Amino acid sequence: MALELKRICKSFGSNLVLNNVDFSLADGEIHALLGENGAGKSTLMNILGGVVKADSGQITLDGKPAEISCPADAIKHGIAFIHQELNLINDLSVYENLFIGEEVRRGAFLNRRKMREEAQKVLAGMGSDISPDALVGSLDAGSKQIVEIARSLLFNARTIIMDEPTTSLGEKEIARVFELMRSLKHRGVSIIFISHKLREVMEICDRYTVLRDGCVAGNGDIRDTDETRLALLMVGHTVSGNEYKREHPLGEVVLEVSHLSSPSYFSDISFSLRRGEILGFTGLLGDGRSQLFQAIFGFIPVTSGEILLYGKVEKIASPHKAASLGIGYVPPDRKENGIIKDLTILENGSIAVYEQIRRLLFTDHARERSLMLENAKALNIKYARLEDSIQSLSGGNQQKVVLARWLSAHSRVLIFDNPTQGVDVGAKEDIYEIICRLAQEGCAIVVLSGEAQEITRLCERAYIMYHGHIAGELKENELDENNIMLLATGAKQA
């Protein structure tokens, strides 16, 4: 084996995070590292990447013990860590990002020509046509992921750790990254692939290791397993995989959109949403669905069309106005747009109702706490103390806190934009159950997702968008992954 971690243990205070974990990686292998949030994946990779030090255990490379006590040691041993939040600077060029911290100099001056040449060489070797002089901020998400991989190859990485690399990518970008991963594999580069998307794991990986509660729950060859078995190993119990649609009567039309346009993003959008309904919107990356609902929530201005709530035309020029009308929005990127990192769990869950819980100049903390405790119980949020930082929670529990914010505000319309992005299998099922329960209680719900399987499991009907337009509406027996893809790619108009 090219790399082995043997009997790795790590505790933070009294919390045992890794307990005698073994992990091995062969040359030219794509190995899936799986587990729920909090299972120990990040800690294990942080040990390999030199970010934290194991309490005990051993790392060997090519059969020889390797001392990795800092990130520089990992780089020296050819180990590169590409984090989920890409460490790129948008205002710098591609070549400047590739060499940041390792600039080539000629005397006291930067040797920009040499850096451009080296950047061009590594990008060409990857089969990429990205220009070394392109501003990183001008690149799409898939290209940025390729630039991160190029940076690791520039310094001769033999092992690349990829943490949720496809979370913010569309189908085409994912295909490009997978093509590159296969190319690297054939060149003998080993890849550790951390993902919650089991379908992608089955497609791209050779072997798997599953962690649960800090221990190895299982490992083996991908060809000898399936998604159901992997989910069982991750969660410790069977994950249903069933559709979550429920038979319940729908109420009156709550939200109606008529010929809504914002030319940079979408054009001539019309649809209606009923009380108790779960309505899906899907398509490929860049289809305009997120911008459409950001406009409905007051983030983006519209140039024409109408938004009606219970038959009344409303002018929604700000999120504050949307919230006052009973519209809640759970954004896709909770770390950037959902949670407020410097606030506590309690403060994050209450921020939408501060005006309602004020008494003159003071906040009614008793009521604030009571609301949050009620919602935390209803949403099964796992936490130690409400006064703890929001960042102490797993991704799935952070997402539930954002949802609690809108439940406290008694939102009548809830917009979920990629509600399970970056959360583990168990938390995903919890969120699905919550969405269905809210619909049964009379909430009108919109689910935006790039995962066709998520839409078919949750929604009674769905609109498929293509280049800022609605390509078609699917309902009942029409709503399957094949029909969604035909409409999303422009191959068919319903």
N, C-alpha and C positions, 0 to 999 in steps of 0.2 A: 504494500500500500504506500502511496505517496505521502499521505498525512494520516496521523492517528492521534486522537485524544483519548487517554486512558484514565479511568477512575477519577474523573474530574468532580471535585466537590467545591461548592461555594455557598457561603452564608452571608447575609447582610443583617448584622445584629443576631437576633434569635430566629430569623427567618431563613430556613434552609432552602436555597433556590435550586441548587444542583446537587444530586446525590449519586455519586459513583457513576457518572455518565461516560459511556464509551461511544466514540464516533470515528469512523474511518472514511477516507476519500481516496479513490484510485486516480491515477493519471488519466486525463481525458475523459472524466466522468462528470455527468450532471446529477447531483445528489440533492434530493428534496429534504429539507429540514422542516418538519411540520409540528404543529401543536397549537393549543389555544393560547390566547394572550395570557401571559403569566406562567406559561409552562416551563420557561427557562431558555428558550431559543436565543433571545437577544443576549442574555448573560453568557451563554456558551460561546457565541460568536464574538462577543466583546473580549472574552478571554483569548480566543484565537487571534483577534486583531490587536491585542496588546492594550486595550482600553482599561480593563480591570484584570487583576491577578487572581488566579485560582488559589483556594486555601490548600488544596492538595491535588495530586494527580500529575500526569506527565503528557507533554506534547512531543511527538516524534515526527521528523521529516526524513523520508527515505531511510527509515530505520534508525536514525540517530536522534538523540534527545535535542530538543530545540528550546532555548530560553527566550521567551517572548514576554518582556516586562513593560513594553511601551509600544505605541504605534510604529515608531521608527524600526524597532526590531522586526515587527511583522512585515514591513515593506522590504527590509533587508532579506527576509526569507521568501520574498516573492508572494506575499499574501496581501490582497487588496480588498477593502471593504467598501462596497457601494451602498450607501444608506438609502432608506426610503425617501427621505427628504434630501434631494440631490444637493451636493455642496458646490454649486456653480454660482458664479457672479454674472448676472445678466448684462451688466454694463461693460464687461470685458469681452474680447474676441475669443474664439475657440482656442487658438494657440496660446493666448495668455492664460486661459483657464487650465490648459493642459500642463503648463510649466509653473503654475503659481507655487511659490515656495521653493522651486527648484530651477530658477531662471538660469539660462546660459548667458555668460558674460564674456565680453572681450575687454579686458582691463576693467575700467570703472563703469563701462557702458553695457547695456543689454545687447546681446547679439540676436536681434529680432529675426534676421534672415535665417540664421541657423535654426531657431525655434520654429519658424514657419516651415522650413524644409523637413524637420523631424516630425512635426505635426502632420504634414501632408503625407509623409511616408507611412505613418501608423494608420491614418485614416484610410489611405488607399489599400493598405494591407488588409483592412477589415471589409473592403468592398464598399466603402462609403464615399459619397460624392460631396460631403459637407466641406465647405471652404474653411481653411484655417483662419481666414480673416473675418468670417461671419460673426456678428455680435450674437452671443449666446441668447440674449433676450429675444432675438428674432426667430429662434428655432422652436419647432413644436416639441411636445413632451417626448416623443420617441427619439428624436434627434438628440435631445439633451441626455437621454439615457445612453445613447451611443457615445457621446462625448465623454461621459463618466467612464465607460468601459475603455475608451481609447486612452484615457489618462492612466488607467491601471496597466494597460499593455505597454505604454510608453516606458514604464519603469520595470518592464520584464516580469509582470506578475504571472506566477504559475497557478495560483489559486485565487479565484474571485468569489467573494461572498456577495450575493445579490439579494437584498432585503426588500421584498414586495416590489419587484421592478416593474410590474405591469399595472399597478393600482390605478394610475391616472392615465393609462394609455387606451386608445381605441383599437379596434380589430386590426387595422392596417399597421399601426405602430407595433403592436404585439407581434405580428407576423415578422416584421423587420428585426425586432430584437431576438426572436427565436431563431431566425435564420443565422444571425450573427453568433448566437450561442452554439449552434451546431457547428459552425465554421471553427470556432475556438476549440470546441471539443476535438475535432479532427486534427487540430494542431497540437494536441496534448495538454491544453489548458483545462484545469479542473474547475468546476463551478458548484458552489453551494447555493441552492435556490430555495429561499424562504418565501412561502406563499400560503394564502388561505384558499386559493382558487384550485380546487382539486382536479378540475377538468384540465387545467394547464399542466398540473403536475403529471397527470397521466400521459399528456401529449409530449412533454419535453424531457422528462427525467428518466434516468437509468435505474437508480436505487432510491430508497427513502429511509429516513429515521424519524420516528415520532416520539416527541417528549410529552409527558403528562405529569404534572405536579413535580417537576424537577428530576424525573426518572425516565429512562428509555422504556416506552410502552411497546415498541415494536420496530422492526426494521426488515429490509429484504429487497428483492427485485421488484420493480414496478410491474413487470409483466405477470407477476404472480399475485397481484392484488387488484382491487377496484376502488372506486370512490366511496362506496358504502363501507368497506372494510377500513379504509383510511379514516373516515369520519368516526367510526366506532372506536378506533385506537386513540384518536385525539380527544374525544369527549368522554369515553368510558361507558357510554350507553348508546343504544341505537338512535340515530337521527332519522326522523320519519321520511323525509324526501317527498312527502305527499304535497298535493296542491293545498293551499291555505284558503281557497275561495270558500265562502260560506253562503248557504242559501238563506237569505233574509230579505224582507221587503225593503225597497228603496223609497226614500221620502221625496219631498219636493226638490226642485232645482235650487241649489244653493249658490253656485258660481256659474256665470255664463260669460263667455268671451266672444266678442263679435268683431271679425275683420281686423284684428289687432296686428299692428306692424311697427317694427323698429328696424329700418332698412339694413343696418349693418349686421343684424343678427337673424331676423325672421320677418315673414311677410304674410299678411292676410290669414291670420289664424282664428278659427272659430271652433268652439266646443262648449259643452255643458257638463256640469258635475252635480250629481244628486246627493242628497243626505243619505249616509250609510254606504256610499259607493267607494270602491277602491279603483281608481282610474289610472291606467298606465300610460306613460310617454317614453318611447325608446327610439333608438336609431344608432348611428355611428358617431364617433367623436366629431364635434364640429357641426352637428345637425341643428343646433340652435335651441334645443329643449331647455337647457339650464338658463339661458338668457331669457327665454320666454317667461319662465316663472320668476326669475329675478325681476323682470319688468312688472309682473303681476304683484310682486311683493314690494315694488317701489324702488328697487336698486337701479333700474335702467329706465330711462324715459321712453315713452312710446310716441310715435308721430301721428298715428291714426287708429281708429277703432274704439271699442267700448269694453269696459269691465263692469259687470252687473253682479251685485250681491242681493239675493232674494228679490230679483226683479228691479232693483234700484241701481241706476248708473252711479258709479263711484269714481272719483278722480284720486288715484293713489300715486302720490308724488314722493313718498318716502316710506321706509320700513316702519317708522313710527305710526304713520297713518294706517298701513296695512294691519299692524298688530292691534290698533284701536278698533278695527273693523272685524277682528276675530280671525285673522289669517296668520298662521304660524308657518315658519320656514326652517327646516332642518337641512343645513348646507352639506355639500359633499366632502369638503375638506375641513373637518372639525378643528384641526390644529391651527389653520389659518383663519377660518371664518366662523367657526362654531364656538369653541371654548375660549375663555379669556384666561391665558396661562397663569397670570399673576393673582388670580382670585381663587377662593376656596370652592369646594363642591357646593356648599350652601349658596354662596354668592352667584355662582354660575347658573344654578337652577332657579334663582329668584329674580334675575335681572330684568325679566320682561314684566314683572308685576310691582316694581318698586313704587310706582306712582300710586298703586292701589293700596299698598301697605304702609303708606306714610301717615303719620299723625302730626299735622302742622310741619315742623322742620325735622321731625324725627321718624326713624323707621320703626315699625312695630315688629321687633325681632321675634316675639313669641309667635305671631301669626306667620311670619316668614318661615320660621323653623317648622311650625305645624304643617304648613303646605308642603314643604320639602320632604318631611318625614312621610307624609301621606303618599306623595308621588314616588318616593324611593321604594316604599313597600309595594305599591301597585306595579312598578316597573322592574322589581327585583334587582335594584342597583346594589352591587356589592362594594361596601366601603367600610373603613374603620371608624372615622369620625367625620361629620359634616364639615368640620373646621379644617380638615386636611386639604392640601392643594389638589386641584382638579387633575394635575399631572400625576398624582399618585395612583390614579385609576387606570385600568386596562382600556383599550380603545373602545370595546363594546360598551363598557360602563360609562365612559365619557359621552358616547353617543346617546345613551339613555338619559344622562343629565341634561343634555341639550333638549331632548324631547320633554323632560320634566318641566323645563322652562315654559314651554307652550301649553302644557296641561294646566299649569298654575294660572295661565292667562285665559283658560277656558276657550281655547281656539275652536272655531266652528269648521274651519278649513285648515287642513294640515298638508303641507307640501314636503315630501321626503325626497331629497335629491341624492341619489345613490346611497340609500340608508345603511347598507351593510359594507360600504367601502372600507377595506382594511381591518374588518373585525373577524374573529374566529368563527368556526362552525357553530359552536354552542350559542354564542351571542347572536349570531345571525338568526337562528331558530327562535330565540327569545324575541328579537325585534319583529320577526314575521308574526308571531303570536300577538304581540302588542298592537301592531297595525290592524290585524283582523278584529281584535277585541274593541278597539276604538271605533272601527266602522260599525260593528254591531251595536255600539252604544250611541250611534247616530252622527258621528263625525264624518265629514266629507273629506276624502283622502286622495291625494295625487302621489303616485310613485314614479320618479324619474330614474331610469336605470339603463346602463349600456349592456346589462346581462339579460339576454332574452329569456333565459331560464327563470330568472327572478320575476319577470313580468308575467310569464305564463303560470307561475305558481300562485301569485298573489292577486292578480287583477281579473275583474269580470270582463273588462274590455280595455283596449289600448289604442292610442294613436301612434303611428310610426312617422317620424320626421325624416326628411331628406333635404339637405341644403336649405334649411330655414323655412321649409314648407311642410304641411301635413301631406304625406304621400298616401295615407290611407288609414282607415279605422278597421280594427279586427275585434270580433267578439265571439263569445261562446266557442263553437267547434272550429272556427277559423283561426283562433288565437294559438298558433304553434310557432316553434322556432324557425321553421322553414319559411312560412309566410312572412314572418317578421323580417328575416334576412332579405327576402326578395324585395320588399318595400324599402328597407333601409339602404339598400344599395342602388336603388333607382331602377331595378330590373323589372319592376311591376308597379303599376298604379292601380290601387283598389277603387 
